[in-house]
Amino acid sequence: MPDEAWALLQAWLPSNDAPDRPLMTLSTITPAGRPDARAVLLTEYDEQGLYFHTDSGSAKVAQLAAEPHVALTLLWPELPRQLVVRGVAAIAPPDESAWAYRARSPYLQQLAWQNTPAFAELPDSVRREQWAEFAAAHPDGFEQPDTWFGVVVRPTELTFWTPGVGTASRRLRFTRSADTGGWQSRLLSG
Ligand SMILES: Cc1cc2nc3c(=O)[nH]c(=O)nc-3n(C[C@H](O)[C@H](O)[C@H](O)COP(=O)(O)O)c2cc1C
């Protein structure tokens, strides 16, 4: 990643240990070639890319296995600001996922166990009962389930949208060349 893009990422994103995690829209392509999108939490970022965590049985994981090119869209609710990252998704290293699981709230750690299609179909009263039973059966906390893992999106393009102050909005786009691996930047209209 070029220094300028890395500096902007660091200025725009909260630090990796900040408790409130930013939301990203993860856009993927289905095996039928149609678009799909959903929100995921940005767990952390580094010079390799942006990381999120998910369930191996989810639709997005099947889509990524067939077509790893994705887009991430981040918005700042309180600021007129947008970051769009295009890139290639890969499985994050196991030690990163282990760190990420430990950093999750107890609620999200439990969710990683019980967020299954079968659990979703149960009546709400049974879901509450089974949730409480599972929590009570694990008074010392939860181990990371094998089905929960991390994905790193390695950027091939980063586009930072900023508003104009007394002028037009514009975007600063960094694009990585598929041939040379070198980066180029250019300014675009907003
Ligand atoms: C605020 C919010 C945060 C979410 N964070 C995640 C997340 O970090 N990982 C995840 O897999 N799903 C997350 N979800 C659920 C996804 O949006 C989505 O419903 C789920 O992952 C199933 O997506 P899929 O069927 O397209 O794979 C979140 C949803 C919301 C509303």
The ligand as a Gaussian input file, in Angstrom:
#p B3LYP/6-31G(d) Opt

LIG

0 1
 C      -24.317000      -4.113000      12.852000
 C      -24.047000      -5.454000      12.216000
 C      -22.793000      -6.040000      12.327000
 C      -22.545000      -7.281000      11.749000
 N      -21.287000      -7.820000      11.823000
 C      -21.033000      -8.999000      11.215000
 C      -19.704000      -9.523000      11.194000
 O      -18.736000      -8.919000      11.680000
 N      -19.525000     -10.733000      10.612000
 C      -20.557000     -11.419000      10.026000
 O      -20.312000     -12.503000       9.507000
 N      -21.804000     -10.930000      10.011000
 C      -22.073000      -9.738000      10.580000
 N      -23.341000      -9.223000      10.556000
 C      -24.406000      -9.995000       9.913000
 C      -24.304000      -9.833000       8.382000
 O      -24.744000      -8.530000       7.988000
 C      -25.121000     -10.907000       7.632000
 O      -26.495000     -10.818000       7.949000
 C      -24.641000     -12.330000       7.963000
 O      -23.233000     -12.385000       8.075000
 C      -25.100000     -13.311000       6.876000
 O      -24.584000     -12.862000       5.637000
 P      -24.465000     -13.802000       4.348000
 O      -25.670000     -14.731000       4.359000
 O      -24.490000     -12.847000       3.195000
 O      -23.182000     -14.559000       4.440000
 C      -23.601000      -7.969000      11.076000
 C      -24.842000      -7.361000      10.959000
 C      -25.067000      -6.125000      11.503000
 C      -26.430000      -5.487000      11.338000

